[in-house]
Amino acid sequence: MCSSDLTFAWARPPQEPSEISSTTSDGWKVISALAADVTGAPVAPGLVTAGTDSRFLAEVAQDTYRFQPITLSMGETAMIHGVDERMTLPNLERMVQFYARLIATAAR
């Protein structure tokens, strides 16, 4: 067989990306305000270039935001989805506090 005789096909059809989430919705306003308050940094939307579980939420949520209030060093970014993937206790504490505050704020 010559290399020019190869045929390629999808193992399964590619999935469409998630819809773009609003930056004017009440959900965005609450999350971005809390994120800015917690981090002290400007908040702006960004592009996630990976397949996430957000695609499974499309039928029940108009917008899906992928925010984690964690701080990583450059070295720690290498462990994401890698060997010895873990979270530091300060990051876990930051996440628990942020999401508790998010729930309390959104429930008002």
N, C-alpha and C positions, 0 to 999 in steps of 0.2 A: 504494500500500500504506500503510495506516495503522499507526502504531507499535504499536497493540494487536494487530496481526496477526503480530508477530514470534514465532518459535519458537526456543528455546534447547535445545541438546543437548550432551552431553559429546563431545569429540573422541575420548577414550578413557575408560574407567571410572576413577574415582579409586582410588588405591591405599590400602590400609589402613596405618596407622602401624606402625612396628616395635614388637615386644613390649617391655614394660618390663623392663629389665635388673636383676638382683638387686643389692642392697646388703649381702647377707650371704654371697655366694659367695667362694671363695678368690681369684678373679680381681679382684673389687672390693677385697678386703682388700689385695692386693699393690699394685694401681694407686693406691688412695687413700693408702696409707702412703707410697709413694714420692713421690706428688704433694705430700703435706703436707711431707715432708722437703725436697724440692727448692724448693718455693715459700715455706715457712714460714707458709702460710695454712691456715685450716680447709678441709676438703674436704667437699662435699655434692653429692648428685645434682642434676641440672638437666634442664630440658626443652629438647630441640632441636626447633624448630618448622619445620624445613625437611626436604625429602626428601634423605636421604644414601645413600651406597652400603651402609649397614648392612643395608638390606632384602635385599641379595643374599647376606648372610652367615647369614641365619636358618636355612638348611638345614644349616649346618655348625657353628654356634656357638649355645650356649644364651643367652649374654649378649653384647651388643655395647656397648662403651664408646667414647665420642667425646671423647677428652681430648688436648689439645695443650699441652705445657708452654711456652707462649710468652707474652711480655709485649707488649702493644700500647698505644700512646698513643691518645687519643680520635681524633686525626687519622688514625692508621694504620688504625683500624677502617673508615674510609670506602673504603679500597682493596680490601677483601675482595670478591672476585668483581667487581671493577670495573676501571677503566682503570689500567694499570701495577701490577697486583697483583704483590706480591713479598714476600720474607721477608728480614729483616735477618740478617747473619752471626751476631750474638750469639744470635738465636732459633734459627737452624739448628744452631749448636753446642749450645745447650741441649736441643734435640730429640734430636740424635744421642746425647748423653750420657744423657739420660733413658731412651731406648728401649734403649740398650746395657745400662744398669743394670736395666731391667725384664726383659729377656731373661735376663740372668745370675741375677737373683733368682727368676724364675719357673722356671728350669731346675733349681733346687736340690731 
